[in-house]
Amino acid sequence: MGLAVPAMTTGILTAVDKTRSGIASAVLNTTRQAAGAVGVAVFGAMTNGGAVAIVHAVGESAIISAGSLLVFGVLIFKYLKRA
């Protein structure tokens, strides 16, 4: 996560007009904070049930993360080709 945040910020702020960079930064940070809070809540709900549930939740979280990375990588590649 620490390596992704500067890259996301740079990518988004270079893709918008300089007059809207404050709004873009605010939307990025708000979305990142909200998604993090939802992710913690969902992971907590998935782990309710002991050690077996925790191992299962970690596996599902890894699959969800890999899928999200793939989807957003394709979207970024698609929209960067246009610009």
URHUVEN-V793319 format. One record per residue. RES is the residue in one small letter. SS is DSSP state (alpha for helix, beta for strand, coil for the rest). PHI is phi in radians with two decimals (none if undefined). NEAR is the number of other C-alpha atoms within 10 Angstrom. Layout:
RES&SS&PHI&NEAR  RES&SS&PHI&NEAR
This chain:
m&coil&none&5  g&alpha&-1.10&6  l&alpha&-1.42&7  a&alpha&-1.40&8  v&alpha&-1.08&13  p&alpha&-1.08&11  a&alpha&-1.16&11  m&alpha&-1.09&13  t&alpha&-1.07&15  t&alpha&-1.10&11  g&alpha&-1.08&13  i&alpha&-1.28&14  l&alpha&-1.24&18  t&alpha&-1.42&12  a&alpha&-1.55&14  v&coil&-1.98&13  d&coil&-1.10&10  k&alpha&-1.09&11  t&alpha&-1.25&8  r&alpha&-1.95&10  s&alpha&-1.17&15  g&alpha&-1.14&13  i&alpha&-1.15&13  a&alpha&-1.09&19  s&alpha&-1.13&16  a&alpha&-1.14&11  v&alpha&-1.13&12  l&alpha&-1.05&16  n&alpha&-1.17&14  t&alpha&-1.14&12  t&alpha&-1.12&12  r&alpha&-1.11&13  q&alpha&-1.17&12  a&alpha&-1.14&10  a&alpha&-1.14&12  g&alpha&-1.12&12  a&alpha&-1.15&12  v&alpha&-1.13&12  g&alpha&-1.07&13  v&alpha&-1.13&11  a&alpha&-1.13&11  v&alpha&-1.15&13  f&alpha&-1.10&16  g&alpha&-1.08&12  a&alpha&-1.19&13  m&alpha&-1.21&17  t&coil&-1.53&16  n&coil&-1.21&12  g&coil&2.46&9  g&coil&1.69&8  a&alpha&-1.13&10  v&alpha&-1.11&10  a&alpha&-1.15&14  i&alpha&-1.15&17  v&alpha&-1.08&13  h&alpha&-1.11&12  a&alpha&-1.14&19  v&alpha&-1.12&14  g&alpha&-1.10&12  e&alpha&-1.13&14  s&alpha&-1.10&16  a&alpha&-1.13&11  i&alpha&-1.15&12  i&alpha&-1.10&12  s&alpha&-1.11&12  a&alpha&-1.13&11  g&alpha&-1.11&12  s&alpha&-1.11&12  l&alpha&-1.06&12  l&alpha&-1.12&12  v&alpha&-1.08&11  f&alpha&-1.22&11  g&alpha&-1.11&11  v&alpha&-1.14&12  l&alpha&-1.11&11  i&alpha&-1.11&12  f&alpha&-1.06&10  k&alpha&-1.11&11  y&alpha&-1.40&10  l&alpha&-1.27&11  k&alpha&-1.15&7  r&alpha&-1.23&6  a&coil&-1.36&6
